[in-house]
Amino acid sequence: QVQLVESGGGLVQAGGSLRLSCAVSGIPFSFADMGWYRQVPGKERELVAGVNSDGDKTYADTVKGRFTISRDNAKRTLYLQMNSLKPEDTAVYYCNGRGWSTSWGQGTRVTVSS
């Protein structure tokens, strides 16, 4: 059974930083394309950043240059370093697959105050 456990969210002032983590179990993580997603109430969940099994990374235009996705295959963990945070980054952040998906975890809430 695939399990995704996100952590690292919190309340931060605009311009601040946070590092999110996602512990993954139940799949051969090193072969999995992964992504970070976020959702605000009333809106569709959107892809923020993705990293494939080869390490190639993609970013939404809204976070390019501010967020960095990375993975530690030995620790089976996905990360999202978020710098220069803006109030519009406020959302619940989730990790899941790219090109495949499983049940969503509980997410981790990020709140950026102005």
All heavy atoms as an XYZ file, in Angstrom:
867
protein
N       0.852     -1.192      0.000
C       0.000      0.000      0.000
C       0.886      1.241      0.000
O       1.780      1.372      0.815
C      -0.894      0.002      1.237
C      -1.833      1.188      1.318
C      -2.716      1.115      2.545
O      -2.772      0.093      3.224
N      -3.399      2.196      2.822
N       0.600      2.138     -0.931
C       1.382      3.365     -1.026
C       0.962      4.326      0.082
O      -0.221      4.504      0.353
C       1.188      4.037     -2.393
C       2.050      5.284     -2.492
C       1.516      3.056     -3.515
N       1.939      4.922      0.707
C       1.659      5.916      1.743
C       2.503      7.149      1.492
O       3.711      7.050      1.234
C       1.933      5.359      3.130
C       1.421      6.236      4.252
C       1.518      5.556      5.613
O       2.211      4.570      5.788
N       0.807      6.103      6.587
N       1.858      8.307      1.569
C       2.522      9.598      1.386
C       2.271     10.421      2.638
O       1.119     10.634      3.014
C       1.955     10.326      0.172
C       1.909      9.549     -1.143
C       1.093     10.310     -2.183
C       3.320      9.304     -1.659
N       3.336     10.882      3.281
C       3.204     11.667      4.502
C       3.962     12.972      4.341
O       5.192     12.988      4.343
C       3.713     10.886      5.725
C       3.539     11.725      6.990
C       2.975      9.553      5.861
N       3.206     14.054      4.220
C       3.798     15.378      4.040
C       4.009     16.057      5.394
O       3.232     15.840      6.330
C       2.895     16.262      3.176
C       2.602     15.715      1.794
C       1.323     14.891      1.706
O       0.781     14.490      2.752
O       0.857     14.655      0.569
N       5.040     16.894      5.457
C       5.315     17.652      6.680
C       6.116     18.896      6.327
O       6.594     19.031      5.200
C       6.085     16.794      7.688
O       7.338     16.409      7.153
N       6.236     19.791      7.306
C       7.084     20.953      7.133
C       6.363     22.260      6.907
O       7.000     23.318      6.833
N       5.048     22.220      6.775
C       4.318     23.458      6.561
C       4.268     24.303      7.820
O       4.742     23.897      8.889
N       3.691     25.482      7.689
C       3.574     26.369      8.837
C       3.189     27.756      8.421
O       2.803     28.003      7.270
N       3.298     28.665      9.374
C       2.993     30.077      9.147
C       4.309     30.832      8.991
O       5.206     30.703      9.833
C       2.200     30.628     10.327
C       1.938     32.134     10.335
C       1.087     32.548      9.156
C       1.266     32.542     11.652
N       4.418     31.610      7.939
C       5.640     32.346      7.671
C       5.283     33.704      7.080
O       4.235     33.841      6.421
C       6.560     31.543      6.721
C       5.917     31.356      5.366
C       7.935     32.168      6.602
N       6.123     34.686      7.325
C       5.901     36.003      6.736
C       6.334     36.015      5.279
O       7.205     35.232      4.870
C       6.674     37.059      7.513
C       6.096     37.366      8.880
C       6.775     38.563      9.519
O       7.943     38.834      9.271
N       6.033     39.287     10.359
N       5.746     36.910      4.514
C       6.145     37.070      3.118
C       7.652     37.321      3.039
O       8.215     38.060      3.853
C       5.391     38.224      2.495
N       8.283     36.652      2.076
C       9.732     36.723      1.935
C      10.481     35.634      2.658
O      11.684     35.445      2.443
N       9.776     34.902      3.498
C      10.392     33.835      4.265
C      10.530     32.548      3.485
O      10.216     32.484      2.288
N      11.007     31.517      4.184
C      11.268     30.224      3.558
C      10.691     29.089      4.388
O      10.557     29.205      5.607
C      12.786     30.001      3.420
O      13.375     30.971      2.597
N      10.381     28.015      3.707
C       9.974     26.766      4.346
C      10.523     25.613      3.508
O      10.706     25.754      2.296
C       8.450     26.630      4.425
C       7.707     27.447      5.470
C       6.201     27.320      5.258
C       8.085     27.016      6.876
N      10.724     24.484      4.171
C      11.118     23.272      3.460
C      10.115     22.179      3.773
O       9.957     21.790      4.932
C      12.521     22.824      3.872
C      13.069     21.678      3.027
C      14.279     21.077      3.692
N      15.036     20.229      2.768
C      15.837     19.245      3.165
N      16.004     18.993      4.462
N      16.495     18.528      2.281
N       9.461     21.711      2.744
C       8.489     20.639      2.899
C       9.156     19.290      2.631
O      10.070     19.187      1.816
C       7.328     20.825      1.930
C       6.610     22.177      1.959
C       5.419     22.147      0.995
C       6.190     22.560      3.353
N       8.658     18.262      3.307
C       9.136     16.904      3.103
C       7.952     15.983      2.850
O       6.855     16.217      3.350
C       9.895     16.397      4.338
O      11.015     17.192      4.607
N       8.205     14.932      2.079
C       7.182     13.927      1.824
C       7.856     12.563      1.919
O       8.696     12.223      1.082
C       6.556     14.112      0.460
S       5.426     12.789     -0.027
N       7.485     11.818      2.945
C       7.996     10.458      3.115
C       7.106      9.507      2.326
O       5.878      9.525      2.467
C       8.005     10.088      4.589
N       7.743      8.692      1.501
C       7.010      7.816      0.587
C       7.322      6.359      0.907
O       8.490      5.984      1.064
C       7.391      8.119     -0.873
C       6.605      7.235     -1.827
C       7.172      9.589     -1.197
N       6.288      5.546      0.986
C       6.485      4.114      1.198
C       5.518      3.345      0.307
O       4.517      3.885     -0.158
C       6.271      3.752      2.669
O       4.964      4.095      3.085
N       5.860      2.078      0.051
C       4.964      1.207     -0.700
C       5.201      1.164     -2.187
O       4.487      0.449     -2.900
N       6.190      1.920     -2.691
C       6.522      1.893     -4.112
C       8.042      1.904     -4.249
O       8.740      2.311     -3.330
C       5.948      3.097     -4.876
C       6.483      4.414     -4.282
C       4.438      3.080     -4.898
C       6.242      5.620     -5.160
N       8.540      1.483     -5.404
C       9.986      1.630     -5.665
C      10.297      3.089     -5.960
O      10.309      3.513     -7.125
C      10.205      0.726     -6.880
C       8.887      0.662     -7.559
C       7.849      0.784     -6.507
N      10.542      3.841     -4.905
C      10.588      5.304     -4.985
C      11.580      5.807     -6.016
O      11.302      6.763     -6.743
C      10.924      5.871     -3.600
C      11.038      7.367     -3.563
C       9.904      8.160     -3.671
C      12.268      7.989     -3.406
C       9.995      9.550     -3.633
C      12.376      9.364     -3.365
C      11.233     10.157     -3.480
N      12.731      5.175     -6.106
C      13.769      5.686     -7.002
C      13.352      5.629     -8.471
O      13.927      6.331     -9.304
C      15.081      4.926     -6.792
O      14.902      3.551     -7.094
N      12.350      4.832     -8.787
C      11.878      4.725    -10.167
C      10.638      5.570    -10.445
O      10.129      5.579    -11.554
C      11.575      3.263    -10.509
C      12.779      2.374    -10.465
C      12.994      1.513     -9.405
C      13.718      2.409    -11.484
C      14.107      0.693     -9.365
C      14.839      1.592    -11.450
C      15.029      0.736    -10.383
N      10.158      6.270     -9.425
C       8.898      6.983     -9.538
C       9.102      8.449     -9.879
O       9.914      9.130     -9.252
C       8.117      6.864     -8.237
N       8.348      8.922    -10.867
C       8.278     10.359    -11.121
C       7.359     10.959    -10.071
O       6.260     10.443     -9.842
C       7.728     10.632    -12.517
C       8.638     10.118    -13.618
O       9.806      9.782    -13.326
O       8.184     10.055    -14.776
N       7.795     12.053     -9.465
C       7.055     12.618     -8.338
C       6.768     14.096     -8.537
O       7.449     14.781     -9.309
C       7.857     12.449     -7.036
C       8.145     11.014     -6.630
S       6.667     10.073     -6.218
C       5.999     11.020     -4.853
N       5.783     14.577     -7.785
C       5.458     15.993     -7.880
C       4.920     16.539     -6.580
O       4.430     15.798     -5.722
N       5.049     17.838     -6.439
C       4.402     18.595     -5.368
C       3.224     19.348     -5.976
O       3.360     19.969     -7.032
C       5.360     19.587     -4.722
C       6.284     18.976     -3.725
C       7.595     18.626     -3.908
C       5.977     18.647     -2.367
N       8.114     18.101     -2.756
C       7.143     18.100     -1.788
C       4.834     18.761     -1.577
C       7.195     17.669     -0.464
C       4.881     18.328     -0.259
C       6.058     17.791      0.283
N       2.106     19.295     -5.293
C       0.882     19.941     -5.717
C       0.390     20.835     -4.586
O       0.754     20.648     -3.432
C      -0.190     18.895     -6.027
C       0.204     17.873     -7.071
C       1.047     16.815     -6.755
C      -0.257     17.981     -8.375
C       1.421     15.883     -7.707
C       0.095     17.049     -9.341
C       0.934     16.000     -8.997
O       1.296     15.082     -9.945
N      -0.479     21.777     -4.938
C      -1.089     22.594     -3.889
C      -2.535     22.887     -4.255
O      -2.917     22.876     -5.423
C      -0.314     23.887     -3.665
C      -0.353     24.879     -4.809
C       0.577     26.054     -4.503
N       0.570     27.045     -5.581
C       1.405     28.077     -5.632
N       2.312     28.256     -4.670
N       1.341     28.926     -6.640
N      -3.288     23.154     -3.211
C      -4.707     23.435     -3.415
C      -5.180     24.470     -2.416
O      -4.838     24.406     -1.230
C      -5.534     22.160     -3.274
C      -6.995     22.322     -3.641
C      -7.731     21.006     -3.697
O      -7.389     20.053     -3.010
N      -8.752     20.934     -4.558
N      -5.954     25.420     -2.912
C      -6.644     26.382     -2.061
C      -8.130     26.113     -2.181
O      -8.596     25.599     -3.203
C      -6.311     27.836     -2.435
C      -4.822     28.101     -2.244
C      -6.720     28.144     -3.858
N      -8.902     26.441     -1.156
C     -10.344     26.171     -1.199
C     -10.991     26.795     -2.426
O     -10.725     27.960     -2.761
C     -10.847     26.808      0.095
C      -9.686     26.766      1.011
C      -8.485     26.996      0.141
N     -11.826     26.020     -3.084
C     -12.563     26.521     -4.232
C     -11.807     26.473     -5.537
O     -12.343     26.869     -6.579
N     -10.564     26.004     -5.494
C      -9.759     25.923     -6.718
C      -9.290     24.494     -6.950
O      -9.220     23.677     -6.022
C      -8.562     26.861     -6.645
C      -8.922     28.338     -6.685
C      -7.682     29.193     -6.891
C      -8.024     30.650     -7.065
N      -6.818     31.485     -7.315
N      -8.919     24.235     -8.196
C      -8.388     22.930     -8.546
C      -6.993     22.761     -7.935
O      -6.244     23.727     -7.789
C      -8.268     22.812    -10.061
C      -9.580     22.882    -10.813
C     -10.113     21.503    -11.142
O      -9.292     20.597    -11.336
O     -11.321     21.333    -11.182
N      -6.676     21.524     -7.627
C      -5.318     21.227     -7.196
C      -4.389     21.436     -8.384
O      -4.697     21.031     -9.506
C      -5.253     19.795     -6.691
C      -3.995     19.419     -5.972
C      -4.158     18.031     -5.364
N      -4.955     18.063     -4.156
C      -5.725     17.054     -3.745
N      -5.790     15.943     -4.445
N      -6.410     17.146     -2.634
N      -3.232     22.079     -8.154
C      -2.324     22.370     -9.250
C      -0.941     21.802     -8.974
O      -0.497     21.726     -7.821
C      -2.212     23.887     -9.478
C      -1.643     24.660     -8.304
C      -1.378     26.126     -8.639
O      -1.454     26.505     -9.827
O      -1.078     26.883     -7.701
N      -0.263     21.454    -10.061
C       1.103     20.977     -9.937
C       2.029     22.160     -9.734
O       1.995     23.120    -10.489
C       1.506     20.210    -11.198
C       2.939     19.701    -11.252
C       3.165     18.612    -10.216
C       3.274     19.197    -12.643
N       2.860     22.096     -8.720
C       3.803     23.166     -8.412
C       5.179     22.833     -8.985
O       5.835     23.694     -9.583
C       3.898     23.349     -6.884
C       5.003     24.327     -6.529
C       2.571     23.816     -6.312
N       5.609     21.606     -8.787
C       6.934     21.198     -9.249
C       6.966     19.688     -9.411
O       6.258     18.973     -8.691
C       8.009     21.633     -8.249
N       7.783     19.231    -10.331
C       7.927     17.800    -10.552
C       9.374     17.412    -10.739
O      10.182     18.221    -11.201
N       9.680     16.186    -10.354
C      11.019     15.650    -10.592
C      10.856     14.202    -11.034
O      10.132     13.429    -10.411
C      11.912     15.769     -9.334
C      11.304     15.046     -8.138
C      13.320     15.263     -9.622
N      11.510     13.856    -12.147
C      11.360     12.472    -12.593
C      12.462     11.601    -12.010
O      13.335     12.072    -11.276
C      11.273     12.413    -14.116
C      12.563     12.796    -14.803
O      13.621     12.829    -14.185
N      12.481     13.095    -16.092
N      12.422     10.335    -12.354
C      13.370      9.389    -11.768
C      14.807      9.685    -12.193
O      15.750      9.281    -11.517
C      12.990      7.960    -12.140
O      12.936      7.807    -13.543
N      14.961     10.398    -13.314
C      16.300     10.768    -13.775
C      16.806     12.047    -13.143
O      17.946     12.448    -13.376
C      16.304     10.942    -15.305
C      16.054      9.640    -16.018
O      16.383      8.583    -15.449
O      15.524      9.675    -17.156
N      15.939     12.713    -12.388
C      16.333     13.951    -11.732
C      15.952     15.203    -12.484
O      16.212     16.314    -12.010
N      15.338     15.072    -13.658
C      14.893     16.248    -14.399
C      13.743     16.918    -13.659
O      12.835     16.231    -13.172
C      14.440     15.855    -15.807
C      15.587     15.384    -16.676
O      16.750     15.766    -16.391
O      15.351     14.628    -17.626
N      13.786     18.244    -13.616
C      12.818     18.988    -12.813
C      12.009     19.940    -13.681
O      12.516     20.479    -14.666
C      13.549     19.787    -11.730
C      14.398     18.914    -10.818
C      15.242     19.725     -9.864
C      16.130     18.808     -9.022
N      16.976     19.579     -8.080
N      10.750     20.139    -13.274
C       9.900     21.121    -13.916
C       9.193     21.927    -12.839
O       8.970     21.426    -11.722
C       8.841     20.461    -14.823
O       8.042     19.577    -14.026
C       9.483     19.677    -15.945
N       8.856     23.172    -13.174
C       8.208     24.077    -12.225
C       7.078     24.838    -12.893
O       7.153     25.181    -14.068
C       9.216     25.072    -11.667
C      10.351     24.449    -10.915
C      11.552     24.152    -11.530
C      10.221     24.148     -9.551
C      12.598     23.558    -10.837
C      11.257     23.564     -8.842
C      12.435     23.267     -9.496
O      13.465     22.679     -8.794
N       6.056     25.115    -12.101
C       5.037     26.041    -12.553
C       5.664     27.425    -12.675
O       6.564     27.778    -11.913
C       3.880     26.067    -11.559
N       5.165     28.203    -13.622
C       5.731     29.539    -13.822
C       5.634     30.397    -12.560
O       6.491     31.249    -12.313
C       5.000     30.236    -14.974
C       5.370     29.655    -16.333
O       6.399     28.961    -16.429
O       4.617     29.892    -17.299
N       4.606     30.170    -11.782
C       4.375     30.995    -10.597
C       5.417     30.781     -9.500
O       5.540     31.610     -8.594
C       2.982     30.720    -10.014
O       2.839     29.295     -9.827
C       1.887     31.215    -10.940
N       6.157     29.676     -9.559
C       7.126     29.397     -8.503
C       8.559     29.295     -9.028
O       9.500     29.155     -8.243
C       6.772     28.094     -7.743
C       5.352     28.146     -7.221
C       7.008     26.860     -8.597
N       8.716     29.376    -10.334
C      10.037     29.219    -10.939
C      10.998     30.261    -10.382
O      10.663     31.445    -10.284
C       9.909     29.357    -12.458
C      10.991     28.672    -13.241
C      10.642     28.657    -14.725
C       9.494     27.733    -15.044
N       9.216     27.640    -16.493
N      12.176     29.808     -9.986
C      13.169     30.711     -9.422
C      13.050     30.890     -7.919
O      13.953     31.454     -7.290
N      11.953     30.437     -7.343
C      11.763     30.567     -5.890
C      11.706     29.208     -5.186
O      12.150     29.097     -4.043
C      10.458     31.324     -5.597
C      10.406     32.718     -6.172
C       9.178     33.479     -5.694
N       7.922     32.849     -6.147
C       6.976     32.413     -5.315
N       7.117     32.528     -4.022
N       5.855     31.881     -5.805
N      11.162     28.218     -5.849
C      11.012     26.881     -5.268
C      12.000     25.923     -5.913
O      12.308     26.033     -7.106
C       9.604     26.338     -5.498
C       8.505     27.025     -4.718
C       8.717     28.197     -4.021
C       7.225     26.479     -4.693
C       7.700     28.818     -3.310
C       6.197     27.077     -3.991
C       6.438     28.251     -3.299
N      12.466     24.958     -5.130
C      13.353     23.917     -5.642
C      12.863     22.556     -5.155
O      12.731     22.338     -3.940
C      14.799     24.136     -5.170
O      15.249     25.420     -5.598
C      15.713     23.073     -5.753
N      12.606     21.668     -6.085
C      12.210     20.314     -5.746
C      13.445     19.424     -5.766
O      14.354     19.615     -6.578
C      11.130     19.779     -6.725
C      10.553     18.458     -6.235
C      11.675     19.667     -8.141
C       9.331     17.988     -7.035
N      13.486     18.486     -4.838
C      14.597     17.538     -4.807
C      14.100     16.228     -4.211
O      13.005     16.155     -3.653
C      15.776     18.084     -3.997
O      15.395     18.311     -2.649
N      14.942     15.221     -4.348
C      14.575     13.910     -3.822
C      15.809     13.227     -3.246
O      16.919     13.441     -3.731
C      13.954     13.048     -4.913
C      14.871     12.725     -6.070
C      14.107     12.122     -7.245
N      13.442     10.875     -6.871
C      12.438     10.353     -7.566
N      11.978     10.964     -8.650
N      11.898      9.201     -7.177
N      15.587     12.440     -2.226
C      16.633     11.607     -1.636
C      16.131     10.174     -1.745
O      15.291      9.743     -0.935
C      16.888     12.012     -0.184
C      18.068     11.269      0.428
O      18.312     10.111      0.047
O      18.720     11.847      1.308
N      16.623      9.455     -2.730
C      16.117      8.112     -2.957
C      16.468      7.155     -1.813
O      15.694      6.246     -1.505
C      16.658      7.561     -4.277
C      16.043      8.261     -5.477
O      14.948      8.818     -5.399
N      16.774      8.250     -6.588
N      17.608      7.368     -1.201
C      17.995      6.503     -0.078
C      17.028      6.661      1.093
O      16.728      5.698      1.796
C      19.417      6.814      0.362
N      16.540      7.888      1.287
C      15.602      8.156      2.386
C      14.152      8.047      1.927
O      13.240      8.224      2.742
C      15.853      9.545      2.977
C      17.192      9.679      3.656
C      17.347     11.060      4.279
C      18.674     11.172      5.007
N      18.858     12.510      5.621
N      13.943      7.809      0.636
C      12.588      7.693      0.093
C      11.787      8.948      0.426
O      10.626      8.883      0.861
C      11.881      6.444      0.625
C      12.655      5.153      0.380
C      11.974      3.961      1.025
N      10.640      3.763      0.504
C      10.353      3.133     -0.627
N      11.327      2.646     -1.383
N       9.092      2.985     -1.015
N      12.404     10.089      0.237
C      11.781     11.344      0.627
C      11.886     12.366     -0.496
O      12.926     12.487     -1.137
C      12.431     11.896      1.904
O      12.289     10.924      2.961
C      11.767     13.190      2.340
N      10.789     13.084     -0.676
C      10.707     14.173     -1.631
C      10.699     15.478     -0.861
O      10.074     15.565      0.203
C       9.413     14.033     -2.453
C       9.171     15.006     -3.583
C      10.121     14.716     -4.745
C       7.721     14.923     -4.050
N      11.383     16.497     -1.385
C      11.473     17.793     -0.703
C      11.002     18.918     -1.616
O      11.047     18.818     -2.838
C      12.920     18.076     -0.287
C      13.516     17.061      0.640
C      14.386     16.077      0.158
C      13.230     17.072      1.998
C      14.944     15.140      1.007
C      13.788     16.134      2.856
C      14.635     15.174      2.351
O      15.188     14.237      3.196
N      10.578     19.993     -0.972
C      10.296     21.231     -1.696
C      10.826     22.381     -0.859
O      10.282     22.680      0.205
C       8.794     21.407     -1.954
C       8.439     22.608     -2.829
C       8.950     22.392     -4.265
C       6.933     22.848     -2.844
N      11.901     22.993     -1.329
C      12.445     24.182     -0.689
C      11.739     25.391     -1.275
O      11.772     25.600     -2.484
C      13.951     24.276     -0.926
C      14.583     25.522     -0.337
C      14.559     25.542      1.180
O      14.821     24.528      1.814
N      14.218     26.677      1.759
N      11.103     26.167     -0.415
C      10.328     27.308     -0.863
C      10.946     28.577     -0.280
O      10.970     28.751      0.944
C       8.876     27.172     -0.413
C       8.231     25.854     -0.840
S       6.461     25.792     -0.492
C       6.485     25.887      1.284
N      11.434     29.426     -1.152
C      12.033     30.698     -0.748
C      11.212     31.858     -1.286
O      10.385     31.685     -2.191
C      13.468     30.790     -1.271
C      14.368     29.706     -0.722
O      14.192     29.241      0.394
N      15.348     29.299     -1.519
N      11.453     33.018     -0.748
C      10.757     34.240     -1.196
C       9.254     34.009     -1.270
O       8.610     34.344     -2.272
C      11.300     34.676     -2.560
O      12.687     34.896     -2.505
N       8.721     33.456     -0.222
C       7.304     33.105     -0.219
C       6.420     34.340     -0.312
O       6.750     35.417      0.217
C       6.966     32.307      1.030
C       7.390     30.829      0.959
C       7.464     30.209      2.342
C       6.422     30.049      0.082
N       5.300     34.160     -0.988
C       4.325     35.226     -1.200
C       2.990     34.796     -0.604
O       2.701     33.590     -0.505
C       4.151     35.477     -2.697
C       5.421     35.820     -3.443
C       5.148     35.958     -4.932
C       6.413     36.291     -5.696
N       6.157     36.435     -7.150
N       2.139     35.748     -0.255
C       0.816     35.377      0.273
C       0.050     34.450     -0.665
O      -0.697     33.572     -0.193
C       0.122     36.727      0.432
C       1.237     37.688      0.696
C       2.366     37.206     -0.163
N       0.247     34.596     -1.964
C      -0.474     33.737     -2.913
C       0.040     32.306     -2.936
O      -0.531     31.441     -3.605
C      -0.440     34.329     -4.324
C       0.930     34.723     -4.816
C       1.230     36.208     -4.604
O       0.920     36.742     -3.505
O       1.800     36.822     -5.543
N       1.109     32.027     -2.209
C       1.581     30.655     -2.056
C       0.812     29.917     -0.955
O       1.012     28.713     -0.767
C       3.073     30.624     -1.729
C       3.937     31.148     -2.858
O       3.657     30.830     -4.024
O       4.896     31.887     -2.557
N      -0.021     30.636     -0.235
C      -0.804     30.011      0.819
C      -1.698     28.919      0.232
O      -2.463     29.162     -0.695
C      -1.661     31.065      1.543
O      -0.788     31.985      2.211
C      -2.598     30.418      2.549
N      -1.573     27.720      0.783
C      -2.308     26.557      0.257
C      -1.990     25.347      1.121
O      -1.103     25.399      1.983
C      -1.915     26.278     -1.187
N      -2.688     24.267      0.854
C      -2.290     22.965      1.382
C      -1.467     22.276      0.301
O      -1.891     22.194     -0.848
C      -3.497     22.098      1.772
C      -3.027     20.749      2.299
C      -4.340     22.806      2.823
N      -0.292     21.826      0.691
C       0.644     21.219     -0.257
C       0.640     19.700     -0.084
O       0.652     19.175      1.042
C       2.048     21.775     -0.022
C       2.213     23.178     -0.546
C       1.614     24.262      0.099
C       2.957     23.434     -1.695
C       1.740     25.550     -0.387
C       3.097     24.722     -2.190
C       2.485     25.773     -1.525
O       2.613     27.052     -2.023
N       0.636     19.019     -1.213
C       0.605     17.560     -1.259
C       1.710     17.050     -2.185
O       2.078     17.718     -3.144
C      -0.722     17.064     -1.830
C      -1.967     17.528     -1.130
C      -2.551     18.752     -1.448
C      -2.588     16.732     -0.173
C      -3.711     19.177     -0.826
C      -3.744     17.146      0.451
C      -4.305     18.372      0.128
O      -5.462     18.778      0.747
N       2.151     15.849     -1.920
C       2.995     15.169     -2.901
C       2.202     14.005     -3.487
O       1.254     13.490     -2.881
C       4.292     14.660     -2.274
S       4.090     13.367     -1.051
N       2.553     13.625     -4.678
C       1.949     12.472     -5.339
C       2.769     12.166     -6.571
O       3.767     12.838     -6.868
C       0.487     12.741     -5.708
C      -0.359     11.481     -5.650
O       0.052     10.427     -6.139
N      -1.528     11.564     -5.039
N       2.372     11.167     -7.310
C       3.114     10.804     -8.499
C       2.844     11.741     -9.656
O       1.903     12.540     -9.647
N       3.695     11.614    -10.657
C       3.446     12.254    -11.941
C       3.408     11.145    -12.967
O       4.324     10.360    -13.087
C       4.557     13.251    -12.287
C       4.536     14.502    -11.458
C       5.337     15.592    -12.139
N       4.684     16.014    -13.367
C       5.299     16.646    -14.346
N       6.591     16.908    -14.253
N       4.640     17.022    -15.422
N       2.317     11.084    -13.739
C       2.146      9.976    -14.663
C       1.528      8.774    -13.980
O       1.221      7.779    -14.627
N       1.379      8.850    -12.729
C       0.685      7.849    -11.919
C       0.236      8.567    -10.662
O       0.731      9.646    -10.343
C       1.612      6.689    -11.543
C       2.715      7.122    -10.633
C       3.891      7.719    -10.978
C       2.725      7.058     -9.189
N       4.627      8.010     -9.862
C       3.953      7.620     -8.752
C       1.824      6.570     -8.259
C       4.286      7.699     -7.398
C       2.153      6.662     -6.904
C       3.379      7.219     -6.499
N      -0.695      8.026     -9.942
C      -1.124      8.661     -8.710
C      -1.707      7.628     -7.756
O      -2.084      6.530     -8.173
C      -2.160      9.764     -8.978
O      -3.335      9.202     -9.529
N      -1.741      7.995     -6.531
C      -2.337      7.178     -5.499
C      -3.201      8.070     -4.622
O      -3.360      9.264     -4.920
C      -1.245      6.470     -4.687
O      -1.859      5.542     -3.778
C      -0.406      7.469     -3.900
N      -3.759      7.512     -3.599
C      -4.606      8.309     -2.712
C      -3.792      9.465     -2.142
O      -2.624      9.305     -1.783
C      -5.153      7.447     -1.575
O      -5.932      6.384     -2.080
N      -4.437     10.610     -2.037
C      -3.739     11.779     -1.511
C      -3.527     11.645     -0.004
O      -4.363     11.099      0.710
C      -4.557     13.039     -1.793
C      -4.666     13.320     -3.263
C      -5.673     12.936     -4.099
C      -3.716     14.021     -4.062
N      -5.403     13.353     -5.372
C      -4.216     14.023     -5.387
C      -2.497     14.647     -3.802
C      -3.530     14.640     -6.444
C      -1.831     15.260     -4.849
C      -2.340     15.252     -6.149
N      -2.387     12.152      0.449
C      -2.122     12.200      1.879
C      -2.887     13.333      2.524
O      -3.758     13.961      1.895
N      -2.529     13.630      3.760
C      -3.242     14.690      4.489
C      -2.761     16.075      4.086
O      -3.416     17.072      4.355
C      -3.076     14.504      6.008
C      -1.797     15.080      6.601
C      -0.561     14.265      6.281
O      -0.640     13.170      5.696
N       0.603     14.767      6.664
N      -1.632     16.143      3.415
C      -1.081     17.431      3.012
C      -0.459     18.156      4.176
O      -0.563     17.747      5.350
N       0.192     19.263      3.870
C       0.765     20.124      4.893
C       0.404     21.563      4.530
O       0.576     21.987      3.400
C       2.285     19.907      5.034
O       2.786     20.651      6.143
C       3.047     20.268      3.773
N      -0.102     22.280      5.518
C      -0.632     23.619      5.251
C       0.480     24.658      5.336
O       1.244     24.703      6.304
C      -1.728     23.960      6.260
C      -2.395     25.299      6.007
C      -3.553     25.506      6.971
N      -4.585     24.470      6.795
C      -5.531     24.528      5.878
N      -5.611     25.567      5.061
N      -6.422     23.565      5.798
N       0.505     25.512      4.324
C       1.439     26.640      4.283
C       0.624     27.923      4.273
O      -0.257     28.091      3.422
C       2.341     26.573      3.037
C       3.174     27.843      2.895
C       3.246     25.340      3.104
N       0.914     28.786      5.225
C       0.241     30.079      5.297
C       1.296     31.174      5.272
O       2.202     31.186      6.117
C      -0.604     30.197      6.574
O      -1.541     29.123      6.623
C      -1.353     31.525      6.600
N       1.179     32.069      4.303
C       2.136     33.167      4.150
C       1.409     34.467      4.443
O       0.460     34.823      3.748
C       2.740     33.189      2.747
C       3.808     34.286      2.653
C       3.333     31.831      2.385
N       1.857     35.157      5.470
C       1.223     36.413      5.854
C       1.925     37.578      5.176
O       3.138     37.550      4.951
C       1.268     36.585      7.370
O       2.602     36.669      7.818
N       1.138     38.611      4.890
C       1.707     39.784      4.198
C       2.241     40.796      5.189
O       2.025     40.697      6.381
C       0.642     40.417      3.321
O      -0.481     40.753      4.094
